[in-house]
Amino acid sequence: MIEINVNKTARLCLLLKLFLLQSIGYAQSTSSIGDGIYTVAQAERGAEQYAARCASCHSADLRGNSNSPSLRGMAFMFIWEGKSVGELYTKMSAEMPTDQPGGLLSNNYADILAFILRTNEFPSGNQELSPNEIDLNQIIISSN
């Protein structure tokens, strides 16, 4: 006959439940690019910032030129699909604009990124895109 220590089993079950609840909570705290990770108002602010700071290199329609990559459509997805929104944000905030890398406020970079996402027809939502790179690294750019 096998004896089971009820207290030990109960503790094990409780720990397992806590682990599962934390796992579920973590999965729910991450976002998908299809969840609407920016607001329309933020993208509109980003459009103004883009026109003032980015369009001279990437063109007004975001299609780029021989020296600057396109920030829309298939060309954008070719470069960024499968990478995180955080990687794009980091590249922008560290290297752009080329005449003054890192020269914008973090919220301005987030607004411009929201504009780029809107231009690429990713849905808007009710919360503004945060410039928090840890959070942004959890969101993968995907056409799904």
C-alpha positions in Angstrom: 0.0 0.0 0.0 1.3 3.5 -0.9 0.9 6.3 1.6 0.5 9.8 0.3 1.2 12.8 2.4 -1.9 15.0 1.8 -0.2 18.2 2.9 2.7 17.6 0.5 0.2 16.8 -2.4 -1.9 19.8 -1.6 1.1 22.1 -1.6 2.2 20.7 -4.9 -1.2 21.3 -6.4 -1.3 24.8 -5.1 2.2 25.5 -6.6 1.1 24.1 -9.9 -2.0 26.2 -9.9 0.0 29.4 -9.1 2.5 28.5 -11.9 -0.4 28.1 -14.4 -2.1 31.3 -13.4 1.2 33.2 -13.7 1.8 31.6 -17.1 -1.7 32.6 -18.3 -1.3 36.1 -16.9 2.0 36.5 -18.8 0.5 35.3 -22.0 -2.3 37.8 -21.7 0.0 40.7 -20.9 1.9 40.3 -24.2 0.3 41.8 -27.3 -0.1 41.0 -30.9 0.5 43.5 -33.5 -3.1 42.8 -34.6 -4.5 43.8 -31.2 -4.4 47.5 -31.9 -1.2 48.6 -30.1 -1.5 52.4 -30.9 -4.2 55.0 -31.2 -5.4 56.9 -34.2 -4.5 60.2 -32.4 -1.0 58.9 -31.8 -0.6 57.9 -35.4 -1.7 61.4 -36.5 0.9 63.0 -34.2 3.4 60.6 -35.7 2.4 61.7 -39.2 3.3 65.3 -38.4 6.6 64.3 -36.8 7.3 62.0 -39.8 6.7 64.8 -42.2 9.0 67.1 -40.3 11.8 64.7 -39.5 11.7 61.6 -41.8 10.1 62.4 -45.1 13.1 64.1 -46.5 14.9 60.7 -46.6 12.1 58.1 -46.6 9.7 60.3 -48.9 6.3 61.7 -48.0 4.6 58.4 -49.0 7.1 56.3 -46.9 8.3 54.5 -50.1 11.9 55.4 -49.5 14.5 56.0 -52.3 17.8 54.6 -53.4 19.4 55.6 -50.1 16.6 55.0 -47.6 14.4 51.9 -47.3 10.7 51.9 -47.8 8.7 51.9 -44.6 5.5 50.5 -46.1 4.1 47.5 -47.9 6.0 44.4 -49.0 9.4 46.1 -48.8 8.8 47.0 -45.1 7.5 43.5 -44.4 10.4 41.9 -46.1 12.8 43.7 -43.7 10.7 43.6 -40.5 8.4 40.6 -40.6 9.3 38.2 -37.8 11.2 40.9 -35.8 9.8 42.7 -32.8 8.3 46.1 -32.7 11.0 46.8 -30.1 13.8 46.1 -32.7 12.3 48.7 -35.1 11.8 51.2 -32.2 15.4 50.7 -31.1 16.8 51.2 -34.6 14.7 54.3 -35.1 15.6 55.8 -31.7 19.3 55.0 -32.0 19.9 55.9 -35.7 17.3 58.3 -36.9 17.1 61.0 -38.1 20.5 60.5 -39.7 21.5 64.1 -39.2 20.7 63.9 -35.5 20.5 60.2 -34.3 18.5 59.8 -31.1 17.6 63.5 -31.3 13.8 63.1 -30.7 11.9 62.4 -27.5 11.0 58.8 -26.9 7.3 59.6 -27.3 8.0 61.2 -30.7 9.7 57.9 -31.8 6.7 56.0 -30.5 4.3 58.3 -32.4 6.2 58.0 -35.6 6.2 54.2 -35.2 2.4 54.3 -34.7 2.2 56.2 -38.0 4.3 53.6 -39.7 2.1 50.8 -38.3 -1.0 52.7 -39.5 0.4 53.2 -42.9 1.0 49.4 -43.1 -2.6 48.8 -42.2 -2.0 47.4 -38.7 -5.2 48.1 -36.7 -5.4 50.9 -34.1 -6.7 50.4 -30.6 -7.5 52.2 -27.4 -4.0 52.5 -25.9 -1.1 54.5 -27.1 2.1 52.6 -28.2 4.5 52.9 -25.3 8.2 53.7 -25.9 9.0 50.9 -23.4 11.4 48.7 -25.3 10.9 45.7 -23.0 7.1 45.8 -23.8 7.8 46.4 -27.5 10.1 43.5 -27.7 7.2 41.2 -26.9 5.3 42.3 -30.0 6.2 40.6 -33.3 5.6 42.2 -36.6 3.5 39.7 -38.6 1.1 39.9 -41.4 -1.2 37.3 -39.7 
